[in-house]
Amino acid sequence: MGTVRDWLDLFRAGNCVSGLVGVFLGAILTLEEFPSGDNLRITTLLGLSVYSFMASWNALNDYLDLEIDKINRPDRPLPSERISQSLAKAAIIFTCLISLISLFLAGQIANTMTDNFADWYPTIAIWLLALGLLINYEDDRILLGLKNKGLPGNLAISVSVGLVVLFGAAGLFDPFNERAVSLFLIGTLYNLSREIIKDVEDMDGDLGRFTFAMRVGAERARLVSWSILLLTLVALLTPFVLGVFDEINLILLTPGMFTLLSVKKHIVLEEDTAASRMIKTSMTLTMVGLILAALI
């Protein structure tokens, strides 16, 4: 059966929290305040939908990588047999159903708030897009198998992470909110850079996989990761130049931008773990800065 800790490890429960937070970020950026009433109920249900969706994805990843993890990660819940394959499969289906039911319940609330429920269809479309990315990422027998296609696989993961912000905005009938779209682009670029660095970090254990780092080599992959970070910096500044956010609030992004520029040192020194950690820190600081810029 496994312990509670084993299940949290299988689902990577801590990482799933970022999806829940992302939905609330999208809602806050759209409303320019913390959601309340029916808006809060919808946002909470969509946050639960994303959390359970990510849990299902993470467990599926471990389920499909079982043979590889028996060599590279024998301590994981499945290869160590602390959780059986049959139970893991049932949990994957169950958490996916929770995600779908939460989406349905949020839609029911939204239906009482508008005379034209078609305005809420983008929320459903985003959920289906994320599901399509998941299936095409993992399945290499019938579909695209992006997991072993290098950069397209990194991009699929990064877009799916960025989509949670648009999911939160769409749930409140504003999927193309300029602030939310800005955060989607910034988050996608941050994650793309980090995914590439993580592939470099895992090269020794990724034998048999065709990651971007394995295809082009560690040095070139690090260069591409840094180039994407520079593009991220441009994406950070653009919303302020275009007036999406007030220019005076650009100072709130200073900690995130300073940390972003500090990543270069670790990339040059080939300190991949430190670079990955620094990118994540920069992304967190930037998200906080953008939320404050929207609320002030």
Helices and strands as residue ranges (DSSP letters): H 4-11, H 13-31, H 37-64, H 66-72, H 85-111, G 117-120, H 121-138, G 146-148, H 151-170, H 178-201, G 203-205, H 212-216, H 218-241, G 247-253, H 254-268, H 272-295
